[in-house]
Structures are given as structure tokens and as C-alpha cells.
Amino acid sequence: MLNLSTHHKADLLLLLTTLLAAAGWIFSREAVQGLAPLLFMALRFLSAGVVLAVLGWSAMKVFSRTQWKSACLVGAVFGSALTFWILALEMTTHVGIGAFLTGLGVVLVPLISLLFGDRSGPYVYLSIPFVIAGMACLSLDSEFHLGLAEVFFLLAALLFSFCFILNSRAATRLPALPLTAVQLLVTGLITGVISLLIEQWNFNQPPAIWGWLIASALIATSLRFLIQTRGQSLAPPSHTAIIMTLEPVWTALLAALWLGETMTALQFSGCALIFFAMLVNRWPAVRAWLQHR
């Protein structure tokens, strides 16, 4: 058996996390072909939240009122972000492009941090021109237009950036596993309530749809967050920051393999520029990661 170093284990775990997150896009896209999108999200996150709550119950039961408020706030923002995301995913004609638009949340994090009194470095501003250029390449292509799905992906990216900041602050005061469990449960409740108000529920679905739901809940949610939590516990932030930006790359590749999606050269260039913007934005983390190699 290979004797891997701690850093190599962290790299492999975080890489696996990005693959599982990318697979979640495909699982979700297939599941919403039958289930109403918000109902699907409610079932997915409530079931995944219950699994993690059982594992982290010993810590959850001693949460103070302040800790519960902090964890629930993260869940509320995360649930709102995922509401826009799943509606966009149901409407979009190109999952790969949606993944890159959602990935802009990585670029937005330092900008949003200014509202919380955090100062951003120069790399944040250096990344913005590449984001604009990437969006231009996407929008100039005849297959891309800024429709409702794309607007919802961008709103999801904005809310994900807020969620990242709030979650990072909460994680300094709360254990990762129970924090994630509360986050998932609140997300399930929010999407469930909205679904009850605006969607029609139909549980008469073929077995394949329920299979995609189970895969989403157990593999792309519960297992993904458990592996991510373990990987983050072994790695410095620089590793997590750079490796996690691979999610939209894997998503685009899986969408091409499974859904038969294709990209024109201009679309590919736009996605590449947006991914490059993520790397520029995270250059201190990239540099630290490279130096550690």
C-alpha cells in the first residue's frame, strides 16, 4: 500500500471533492428531468443533512443559541444560492457554461469581503479584466445570450460568495461536520417551503430518477462534504483555494462526455479566461502551492 504524505493525501482528497462536485451537476441535471427542481433540492439536502447530523449529533446537541444562529444564517444564504442555481440548471442549454458562470463566485469573494471590513490584494483587481474578457467571449458567441438561466447562475455565484465568507467565519467557532449538517438541513427546508408554494409535486417517477436523487444526496452531497472536510483538515488554505477551482473544468468535461455538449473555440476561450481569472485572483495561494511542491 502506498505510503502517501499528508499533503499528497490532502491533494487527492480535494481533487476527489472537485470531481464529486462536478458529478453533482450531472446527477442534478438528470434528476430534474422528472422531479420538480426545488422539490429535488429539498429531498437531496434534507436527506444528506440527516446523514451528516447523525454523524455530528454529539457536537450539534451542545450548540449555544449564538452558534445555532450562525450556522442557520450560513444555511439560509446557501439555500437561497442553490434555489437560483437549480432553477438555472433546469433552464440552461449548456451545463458547462453554467458551471463557469457559477465559478465566478470565487472571484467575487475578495470583493464582497470589503463589505465585512476585509481588504483585498491587488490580484483581485487584476483578475477582473480577464472575467470581463471571458464574459465577452461567451456573449459574442451565437449560442450564448444573457437569458434568465444565465442571470440566475450569476445571482447564485453572488450568493455563494457571501456564503463562503459567512461559512469561513462560522467555521472558526463551530466544528465543520455539524456546521455542514445544519447548513444542508436549512437548505433543504428553504427549498422545500418554496417548492410547496410554487411547484406541483409528482412522486410517480421512474426508478432512474430516484437513482439520480440518491446519487445526488449520498455521493455528491454527503460523501462530497465529508471528503472535503477531511481534506481541508489536512491541507493549508492555499491548497484548498487552488484545487477547488477545478470544479467547473471537470463539470464542462463531464457535460461533454455525458450530455454530449460541445463548445465553440470562442466559448472555450471565454471559459478559459474565466478560469484564468480565478487563478490570478488566487495567485498568492497558487504561488504558495507551487513553492510547497
C-alpha positions as CSV (number, residue, x, y, z in Angstrom):
1,M,0.0,0.0,0.0
2,L,1.3,3.4,-0.9
3,N,2.7,5.5,1.9
4,L,1.4,8.9,1.0
5,S,2.4,12.1,2.7
6,T,-0.2,14.2,4.5
7,H,0.0,16.9,1.7
8,H,-0.4,14.2,-1.0
9,K,-3.4,12.8,0.8
10,A,-4.9,16.3,1.1
11,D,-4.4,16.9,-2.7
12,L,-6.0,13.6,-3.6
13,L,-9.0,14.2,-1.3
14,L,-9.6,17.7,-2.5
15,L,-9.2,16.6,-6.1
16,L,-11.8,13.9,-5.5
17,T,-14.0,16.6,-3.9
18,T,-14.0,18.6,-7.1
19,L,-14.8,15.5,-9.2
20,L,-17.7,14.7,-6.9
21,A,-19.0,18.3,-7.0
22,A,-18.8,18.2,-10.8
23,A,-20.7,14.9,-10.9
24,G,-23.3,16.6,-8.8
25,W,-24.1,18.8,-11.8
26,I,-24.8,15.8,-14.0
27,F,-26.8,14.0,-11.3
28,S,-28.9,17.1,-10.7
29,R,-29.5,17.7,-14.3
30,E,-30.7,14.2,-14.8
31,A,-32.9,14.2,-11.7
32,V,-34.7,17.4,-12.6
33,Q,-35.9,15.8,-15.9
34,G,-38.5,14.1,-13.7
35,L,-38.7,15.8,-10.3
36,A,-39.6,19.5,-9.8
37,P,-36.2,21.2,-9.3
38,L,-36.9,22.7,-5.9
39,L,-38.5,19.5,-4.6
40,F,-35.4,17.7,-5.8
41,M,-33.2,20.0,-3.9
42,A,-35.3,19.7,-0.8
43,L,-35.2,15.9,-0.9
44,R,-31.5,15.9,-1.7
45,F,-30.3,18.3,1.1
46,L,-32.7,17.1,3.8
47,S,-31.6,13.5,3.3
48,A,-27.9,14.5,3.1
49,G,-28.3,16.7,6.1
50,V,-29.9,14.0,8.2
51,V,-26.9,11.7,7.4
52,L,-24.4,14.2,8.5
53,A,-26.5,15.3,11.5
54,V,-26.4,11.7,12.8
55,L,-22.6,11.6,12.4
56,G,-22.2,15.0,14.1
57,W,-25.0,14.9,16.6
58,S,-22.8,14.8,19.7
59,A,-21.5,18.3,18.8
60,M,-24.8,19.7,17.5
61,K,-26.7,19.0,20.7
62,V,-24.4,21.3,22.7
63,F,-24.6,24.2,20.3
64,S,-25.4,27.5,22.0
65,R,-28.1,29.8,20.7
66,T,-25.4,32.0,19.1
67,Q,-23.9,29.0,17.4
68,W,-27.3,27.9,16.0
69,K,-27.9,31.4,14.7
70,S,-24.5,31.5,13.0
71,A,-25.0,28.0,11.4
72,C,-28.6,28.8,10.3
73,L,-27.5,32.0,8.7
74,V,-25.0,30.2,6.6
75,G,-27.7,27.7,5.6
76,A,-30.1,30.4,4.7
77,V,-27.7,32.1,2.3
78,F,-26.6,28.7,0.9
79,G,-30.2,27.7,0.4
80,S,-31.0,30.9,-1.4
81,A,-28.0,30.5,-3.7
82,L,-29.0,26.9,-4.5
83,T,-32.5,28.0,-5.3
84,F,-31.3,30.2,-8.1
85,W,-28.7,27.5,-9.1
86,I,-31.2,24.7,-9.6
87,L,-33.7,26.8,-11.4
88,A,-30.9,27.9,-13.8
89,L,-29.7,24.4,-14.2
90,E,-33.2,23.3,-15.2
91,M,-33.5,26.1,-17.8
92,T,-29.9,26.2,-19.2
93,T,-29.0,24.7,-22.6
94,H,-25.3,24.4,-21.7
95,V,-24.3,23.0,-18.3
96,G,-20.6,23.6,-18.9
97,I,-21.0,27.4,-19.3
98,G,-23.3,27.5,-16.3
99,A,-20.5,25.9,-14.2
100,F,-18.1,28.6,-15.2
101,L,-20.6,31.4,-14.5
102,T,-21.2,29.9,-11.1
103,G,-17.5,29.7,-10.6
104,L,-17.3,33.4,-10.7
105,G,-18.2,33.3,-7.0
106,V,-14.6,32.5,-6.4
107,V,-13.6,35.8,-8.0
108,L,-16.3,37.8,-6.1
109,V,-15.3,36.6,-2.6
110,P,-12.5,39.2,-2.0
111,L,-14.7,42.0,-3.4
112,I,-17.6,41.0,-1.2
113,S,-15.2,40.8,1.7
114,L,-14.7,44.6,1.6
115,L,-18.3,44.8,3.0
116,F,-17.1,42.9,6.0
117,G,-14.0,45.1,6.6
118,D,-11.5,42.9,4.9
119,R,-9.0,44.4,2.5
120,S,-8.4,42.8,-0.9
121,G,-5.0,42.5,-2.5
122,P,-4.1,43.8,-6.0
123,Y,-4.6,40.3,-7.6
124,V,-8.4,40.7,-7.1
125,Y,-8.5,43.8,-9.4
126,L,-6.0,42.2,-11.8
127,S,-8.5,39.3,-12.3
128,I,-11.5,41.5,-13.2
129,P,-10.3,42.3,-16.8
130,F,-10.0,38.5,-17.5
131,V,-13.5,38.0,-16.2
132,I,-14.9,40.7,-18.4
133,A,-13.0,39.3,-21.4
134,G,-14.3,35.8,-20.7
135,M,-17.9,37.0,-20.4
136,A,-17.4,38.9,-23.7
137,C,-16.2,35.7,-25.4
138,L,-19.2,33.8,-24.1
139,S,-21.7,36.6,-25.0
140,L,-20.3,37.1,-28.5
141,D,-21.0,33.5,-29.4
142,S,-24.3,32.9,-31.2
143,E,-25.1,30.1,-28.7
144,F,-24.8,32.3,-25.6
145,H,-27.1,35.0,-24.5
146,L,-27.7,36.6,-21.2
147,G,-31.1,35.0,-20.6
148,L,-32.8,34.1,-17.3
149,A,-30.8,31.0,-16.7
150,E,-27.5,32.9,-17.0
151,V,-28.8,35.7,-14.7
152,F,-29.8,33.1,-12.2
153,F,-26.3,31.4,-12.4
154,L,-24.7,34.8,-11.7
155,L,-27.1,35.5,-8.8
156,A,-26.2,32.1,-7.4
157,A,-22.5,33.0,-7.8
158,L,-23.0,36.2,-5.9
159,L,-24.8,34.4,-3.0
160,F,-22.2,31.6,-3.0
161,S,-19.5,34.2,-2.4
162,F,-21.5,35.6,0.6
163,C,-21.9,32.0,1.8
164,F,-18.2,31.3,1.5
165,I,-17.4,34.4,3.7
166,L,-20.1,33.6,6.3
167,N,-19.1,30.0,6.4
168,S,-15.4,30.8,6.9
169,R,-16.3,33.0,9.8
170,A,-18.6,30.4,11.3
171,A,-16.1,27.6,10.9
172,T,-13.7,29.4,13.3
173,R,-16.3,28.9,16.0
174,L,-18.0,25.7,15.0
175,P,-16.9,22.2,14.1
176,A,-17.0,21.6,10.4
177,L,-19.2,18.5,10.3
178,P,-22.2,19.7,12.4
179,L,-21.9,23.1,10.8
180,T,-22.3,21.5,7.4
181,A,-25.2,19.3,8.7
182,V,-27.1,22.4,9.8
183,Q,-26.3,24.2,6.6
184,L,-27.7,21.3,4.5
185,L,-30.8,20.9,6.6
186,V,-31.6,24.6,6.5
187,T,-31.1,24.5,2.7
188,G,-33.5,21.6,2.4
189,L,-36.1,23.4,4.5
190,I,-35.8,26.6,2.4
191,T,-36.1,24.8,-0.9
192,G,-38.9,22.6,0.4
193,V,-41.0,25.6,1.6
194,I,-40.5,27.4,-1.8
195,S,-41.3,24.2,-3.7
196,L,-44.5,23.8,-1.7
197,L,-45.6,27.3,-2.6
198,I,-44.8,27.3,-6.4
199,E,-44.4,23.7,-7.6
200,Q,-46.6,20.7,-8.2
201,W,-45.3,17.6,-6.5
202,N,-45.3,14.4,-8.5
203,F,-43.7,11.4,-6.9
204,N,-44.7,9.0,-9.6
205,Q,-41.3,8.8,-11.2
206,P,-39.4,6.0,-12.9
207,P,-36.6,4.3,-10.9
208,A,-33.9,6.1,-12.8
209,I,-35.0,9.5,-11.4
210,W,-34.9,8.2,-7.9
211,G,-31.5,6.7,-8.6
212,W,-30.2,10.1,-9.6
213,L,-31.7,11.6,-6.4
214,I,-29.9,9.0,-4.3
215,A,-26.7,9.6,-6.1
216,S,-27.0,13.3,-5.6
217,A,-27.8,13.0,-1.9
218,L,-25.2,10.3,-0.9
219,I,-22.4,10.8,-3.4
220,A,-22.5,14.5,-4.5
221,T,-23.6,15.9,-1.1
222,S,-22.9,13.7,2.0
223,L,-19.8,11.9,0.7
224,R,-18.5,15.1,-1.0
225,F,-18.7,17.2,2.1
226,L,-17.2,14.5,4.3
227,I,-14.2,14.1,2.0
228,Q,-13.9,17.9,1.6
229,T,-14.0,18.4,5.4
230,R,-11.3,15.7,5.8
231,G,-9.2,17.2,3.0
232,Q,-9.4,20.7,4.4
233,S,-8.3,19.4,7.8
234,L,-5.0,18.1,6.2
235,A,-4.2,21.0,3.9
236,P,-3.3,24.6,4.3
237,P,-5.8,27.1,2.8
238,S,-3.6,27.6,-0.2
239,H,-4.1,24.0,-1.3
240,T,-7.9,24.2,-0.9
241,A,-8.1,27.6,-2.7
242,I,-6.4,26.4,-5.9
243,I,-7.6,22.8,-6.2
244,M,-11.3,23.7,-5.6
245,T,-11.2,26.0,-8.7
246,L,-11.0,22.8,-10.8
247,E,-14.8,22.1,-10.3
248,P,-16.0,24.0,-13.4
249,V,-13.3,22.3,-15.5
250,W,-14.5,18.8,-14.5
251,T,-18.1,19.9,-14.9
252,A,-17.5,21.1,-18.5
253,L,-15.7,17.8,-19.3
254,L,-18.4,15.6,-17.8
255,A,-21.1,17.6,-19.6
256,A,-19.3,16.9,-22.9
257,L,-18.9,13.2,-22.1
258,W,-22.3,12.5,-20.6
259,L,-24.6,15.1,-22.1
260,G,-22.9,15.4,-25.4
261,E,-22.3,19.2,-25.0
262,T,-19.9,20.9,-27.3
263,M,-18.1,24.3,-27.1
264,T,-17.0,26.5,-29.9
265,A,-13.5,27.9,-29.9
266,L,-14.8,31.2,-28.7
267,Q,-16.9,29.7,-25.9
268,F,-13.9,27.6,-24.8
269,S,-11.7,30.7,-24.8
270,G,-14.3,32.5,-22.6
271,C,-14.3,29.7,-20.1
272,A,-10.5,29.5,-20.2
273,L,-10.3,33.2,-19.5
274,I,-12.7,33.0,-16.6
275,F,-10.7,30.0,-15.1
276,F,-7.5,32.0,-15.6
277,A,-9.2,34.9,-13.7
278,M,-9.8,32.5,-10.8
279,L,-6.1,31.6,-10.8
280,V,-5.0,35.3,-11.0
281,N,-7.4,36.1,-8.2
282,R,-5.9,33.4,-6.0
283,W,-2.3,34.0,-7.1
284,P,-0.9,34.1,-3.5
285,A,-2.4,30.7,-2.9
286,V,-1.1,29.4,-6.3
287,R,2.4,30.7,-5.6
288,A,2.4,29.1,-2.1
289,W,1.1,25.9,-3.5
290,L,3.8,25.8,-6.2
291,Q,6.6,26.7,-3.7
292,H,5.4,23.9,-1.5
293,R,5.8,21.4,-4.3
